[in-house]
Amino acid sequence: MAKMCPICGNKIKFLKNFELKDGTICQDCGQSIGLDDSFVSSVEVTSILTIQNVIDYKDGNTKIDPKQYWTDYKSNKKQKKSAKKAAENARMEKIENDYVELMDEFKADKAWHVGKVYFDDKKQQVLVKKSIPERMAYERTLNFPYSDLENYDGIEDPTTIEKKHGVGRSIVGGLVAGPTGAVLGAFSGGKSYSAVSKVAMILYFKGNYHIEATFLSTDTSTSSSTYAAVQRSVMQVGHDLDKIIADNNASTTMQAATPSDTSNSTADDLRELKQLLDDGILTEDEFTAKKKQILGI
């Protein structure tokens, strides 16, 4: 079956046509806008022209110079690429500047930290310190308000385990039990170990975010002074996190109680208003108008 030109409807002849980006047109339609299959530039141009482009040029009685058209196309493409690269560089520069500015503020506030996780009690915020490659790969600055902290867990990975029963490779959450308090040595199953390779806390924030605060990341004997110091740090941080979480829970409780308090206040106002009506101080119309005002209707 013969193929018809989508523009003029005439039959497309063999080897006398132009292959566009989205279809084939007849030779006459192509030549009507300046295409010439004897020039390489026309072949290049047809690879970027669409059927609608040809229709628009025909309707406007416009002819193109294939060679100039292709040159302009390459130039525009290069400019767009450069503009895109410049925009990306500007975006990354802003991310970097914002991060550096925030980190400087944390340091100025003498924020304390556990590994790469900084706690600014003045700002009431947590910030994760990241290297330049990390900042470039993941643009979001990981900082959270204290009020978003929901919970935490502990991680302690042993390097040597003596098992009296059961099978185990590592222990997660054994060092810290949050948010009710940091609990050291809370390991079960009759397991014991002489060294650990990692001690950390996982902090959970609203929005399903979690970050890891690492206290220790090298093989360390559990009988060493280093391990004892880490235990003390874990206890202190656990205590601080418990206080933050307790404050958050108290705030949530107060917010939940607000509607009830408002309802009680409204009921009291209505009772006082009714008493004024009963005492003859207010007329029925005044009582009705004030009642609607209190109820917001």
C-alpha positions in Angstrom: 0.0 0.0 0.0 1.4 3.4 -1.0 2.4 5.7 1.8 0.8 9.2 1.7 2.3 12.5 2.7 0.8 13.6 6.0 0.9 17.3 4.8 -0.4 17.4 1.3 -1.9 13.9 1.1 -0.1 13.0 -2.1 1.7 9.7 -2.6 5.2 9.5 -1.3 7.5 8.3 -4.0 10.4 6.0 -3.4 13.7 7.8 -2.8 11.9 11.1 -3.3 11.0 12.0 0.2 12.3 13.5 3.5 12.5 11.5 6.7 11.7 13.9 9.5 11.9 13.5 13.3 8.4 12.2 13.5 7.5 10.9 10.1 8.1 11.0 6.3 6.9 13.7 3.9 7.0 14.0 0.2 9.7 15.7 -1.8 7.5 18.5 -2.9 6.5 19.5 0.6 10.1 19.4 1.7 11.4 21.5 -1.2 8.6 24.0 -0.6 10.3 25.1 2.6 13.9 25.0 1.3 15.0 21.4 1.8 17.2 19.8 -0.8 18.1 16.1 -0.6 21.3 16.9 -2.6 22.8 18.7 0.4 24.1 17.0 3.6 22.8 19.9 5.6 19.3 19.1 4.6 19.6 15.5 5.9 20.9 16.9 9.2 18.0 19.4 9.4 15.4 16.8 8.7 16.6 14.8 11.7 15.3 17.7 14.0 12.4 19.0 12.0 8.9 17.7 12.8 5.8 17.5 10.5 4.3 20.4 12.4 7.4 22.5 11.8 7.0 22.0 8.0 3.3 22.8 8.1 4.0 26.0 10.0 6.7 27.0 7.5 4.5 26.2 4.5 1.6 28.2 6.0 3.9 31.2 6.6 5.4 30.9 3.1 8.8 30.6 4.8 11.9 28.9 3.3 14.8 27.9 5.4 18.5 27.8 4.6 19.3 24.2 5.7 23.0 25.0 6.4 22.3 28.1 8.5 19.4 26.3 10.2 21.7 23.5 11.3 24.4 25.9 12.4 21.9 27.9 14.5 20.5 24.7 16.0 23.9 23.6 17.1 24.7 27.0 18.5 21.4 27.2 20.4 21.9 23.7 21.8 25.4 24.6 23.0 24.1 27.8 24.6 21.3 25.8 26.4 23.8 23.3 27.6 26.0 26.1 28.9 23.1 27.8 30.6 22.0 24.5 32.2 25.5 23.9 33.5 25.7 27.5 34.9 22.3 27.1 36.6 23.4 23.8 38.1 26.7 25.4 39.3 24.7 28.2 40.9 22.4 25.8 42.6 25.2 23.7 44.0 27.0 26.9 45.1 23.9 28.0 47.0 23.7 24.6 48.7 27.3 24.8 49.7 27.0 28.4 51.0 23.9 27.7 52.9 25.5 24.6 54.5 28.7 26.4 55.4 26.8 29.4 56.9 24.6 27.0 59.0 27.7 25.0 60.2 29.4 28.3 61.2 26.4 29.3 63.2 26.4 25.9 65.0 30.1 26.4 65.8 29.5 29.9 67.0 26.8 28.6 69.3 29.3 26.1 70.7 27.2 23.1 69.6 28.2 19.8 71.0 28.4 16.8 68.7 28.5 13.0 68.5 30.6 12.1 65.5 29.2 14.0 62.6 25.9 14.9 64.3 25.9 18.4 65.9 23.4 19.5 68.6 22.8 23.2 68.9 20.9 23.8 72.2 20.6 27.5 71.4 19.0 27.0 68.0 17.2 23.8 69.2 18.4 22.1 66.1 20.4 19.0 64.9 22.7 19.2 62.0 24.6 16.4 60.2 28.1 17.4 59.1 28.9 16.3 55.6 31.9 16.3 53.3 31.9 18.3 50.1 31.3 15.2 47.9 28.4 14.2 50.2 26.9 17.7 50.0 27.1 17.6 46.2 25.6 14.1 46.0 22.8 14.8 48.4 21.7 18.4 48.2 19.4 18.4 51.2 21.0 19.9 54.3 20.2 17.4 57.1 19.2 19.6 59.9 16.1 19.0 62.1 14.5 21.0 64.9 14.6 19.3 68.3 10.8 19.3 68.2 10.9 16.7 65.3 12.8 14.2 67.4 10.5 11.2 68.1 12.7 8.4 69.3 16.2 6.8 69.3 17.8 3.4 69.4 21.3 2.1 70.1 23.8 0.1 68.2 26.7 -1.8 69.6 28.5 -4.3 67.4 30.8 -6.8 69.1 33.9 -8.1 67.4 34.3 -11.2 69.6 31.4 -13.1 70.9 31.2 -16.1 73.2 27.9 -17.8 72.9 26.5 -20.0 75.7 23.4 -20.6 73.6 21.7 -19.4 70.5 23.2 -18.0 67.3 24.2 -14.3 66.9 26.5 -12.2 64.8 25.9 -8.7 66.0 23.7 -6.9 68.6 21.6 -3.9 67.6 20.0 -1.7 70.2 21.7 -3.5 73.1 23.6 -0.5 74.4 20.8 2.1 74.4 17.1 1.6 75.1 15.4 4.8 74.2 13.5 6.9 74.9 13.1 5.8 78.4 16.8 6.2 79.1 20.2 5.0 78.1 20.8 1.4 79.4 24.3 0.0 79.3 25.0 -3.7 79.1 21.4 -4.6 78.2 22.3 -7.7 76.2 20.4 -10.9 76.2 20.9 -14.5 75.3 23.8 -15.1 77.6 26.2 -13.5 75.2 29.4 -11.8 76.2 32.2 -10.1 74.3 35.6 -8.6 74.9 35.6 -5.9 72.2 33.3 -3.7 70.1 33.7 -2.4 66.6 31.0 0.2 66.8 28.9 2.2 69.2 26.2 4.5 67.9 22.7 5.9 68.2 20.0 6.1 65.5 17.9 9.2 65.9 14.4 9.1 64.4 12.7 12.3 63.3 9.3 13.2 61.9 8.9 12.5 58.2 10.5 9.1 58.4 14.0 10.6 58.6 16.7 8.9 60.7 20.4 9.7 61.2 23.2 7.9 62.9 25.4 9.5 65.6 28.5 7.4 66.0 30.4 7.4 69.3 33.0 4.7 68.4 33.9 3.2 65.1 37.2 1.3 65.8 37.8 -2.1 67.5 37.9 -1.3 71.2 38.3 -3.5 74.3 35.3 -3.4 76.6 37.7 -3.3 79.5 39.5 -0.2 78.2 39.2 3.3 79.5 38.1 4.4 76.0 35.1 2.1 76.2 34.3 3.3 79.7 34.4 7.0 78.4 32.1 6.1 75.5 29.6 4.5 78.0 29.6 7.7 80.0 29.0 9.8 76.8 26.1 7.5 75.8 24.5 7.9 79.2 24.8 11.7 79.0 23.5 11.9 75.4 20.7 9.5 76.2 19.7 11.7 79.2 19.7 14.8 76.9 17.6 13.1 74.2 15.2 11.8 76.8 14.6 15.4 78.0 14.0 16.6 74.4 11.6 13.8 73.7 9.8 14.4 77.0 9.4 18.1 76.2 8.1 17.2 72.7 5.5 14.8 74.3 4.5 17.4 76.8 4.0 19.9 74.0 1.9 17.5 72.0 -0.3 16.7 75.1 -0.9 20.4 75.7 -1.9 20.9 72.0 -4.3 18.0 72.2 -5.9 19.5 75.3 -6.5 22.9 73.7 -9.8 22.0 72.0 -11.2 20.7 75.3 -10.1 23.8 77.2 -11.7 26.0 74.5 -14.9 24.0 74.9 -14.9 24.5 78.6 -14.3 28.2 78.3 -17.2 28.5 75.8 -19.5 26.5 78.1 -18.6 28.8 81.0 -19.3 31.9 78.9 -22.7 30.6 77.9 -23.6 29.8 81.6 -22.6 33.4 82.6 -24.6 34.8 79.7 -27.7 32.8 80.7 -27.4 34.0 84.3 -27.4 37.6 83.0 -30.6 36.8 81.1 -32.2 35.2 84.1 -31.3 38.2 86.3 -33.0 40.5 83.8 -29.8 42.4 82.9 -30.0 41.2 79.3 -33.0 41.2 77.0 -33.9 38.1 75.0 -32.6 39.7 71.8 -29.3 40.7 73.5 -28.9 37.2 74.9 -29.5 35.6 71.5 -27.1 38.0 69.7 -24.3 37.4 72.3 -24.9 33.7 72.2 -24.3 33.6 68.5 -21.2 35.6 68.9 -19.8 33.2 71.4 -20.7 30.2 69.3 -19.3 31.8 66.1 -22.6 31.4 64.2 
